[in-house]
Amino acid sequence: MEFRKFRGTDKYLTSSALESAVNCALALERPLLVRGEPGTGKTQLAEAIASGLGPPPARRTASTSTTRSSASTTRASATAT
């Protein structure tokens, strides 16, 4: 199975260890926990990953066809009974 690999961007330089961590999370389809003090670039990393990989492939499932209003109506009627 082929997956998209993150290699940094022209505005965000990475180390091989950081690329490996991001690519491992991508391959396993698992979240990547990024910790650090304020101002260390966590948000910049997330933006660089999003920019470097581009938009995800579109995926439609039956559950995505439920609208927010119909979900709240169902919830309201369930609590009323």
N, C-alpha and C positions, 0 to 999 in steps of 0.2 A: 504494500500500500504506500503510495506516494503522498507526502505531506509538504506543505509550504514551509520553507526554512527562513528564519530571521537572520539577517546578516548586518543589521544596523542600517542606518540611512546616511545620506550625505551630511546631515546636520547632527547626527547622534552616533558617536563612535563607541564601539563595544569591545569588551575583552572576549577571548575565546571561551572563558568560563561562563560569562553572562550569556553568550550566544547558545552555549550548550544547555544551560538551564532553561532558557526560553524554548529552544527547539525540542527539548525533552517533554516539556509541558504540552507543546503543540502535538507531538507525536502520540502522547498518551491521552490527549484530549482532556486534560486535567487543568485546574486553575494553578496559577503561579503566585505564591505569596511573596511579596516584596516588602521587606521591612527596612526602616531606616529613620534617622532623625529628620526633622523638617528641613527642607532645602537640599536634600541629597540627590534629587532627581527621579524619584519614584514616578511622579506624574509624567515627566519627560520620557521615561522609559515606556510607559503605557502608550503615550502618543506616538512614539517612534515605532513601536511594534505595530500599532494600527496603521500607521502611514506606510511602513515597510512591507506589510503583507497585503495591503489593499482591502477592499471589501470582501467579506466572507461569501462563499457560494450560497446562493439562495436555497433555502430548505423549507418546504411546506409540509405541514402535518395537519391532521384534522383538528387538533387542539388550537391551532393558530386562527381558525375561522371563528372562534368565539369572540364576540365583541365585549368590550368593557361594560356597556350598558346592560347586555343580556346577563352577564355574570353577576352584576350587582343586583339585578332584578331577581335572579334565582336565589341569591343569598338572602335578600330581604324577605322573599316568600317562605324560605326555609325557617327563618327565625320567627315569623309570624304564626306558624302552626304549632 
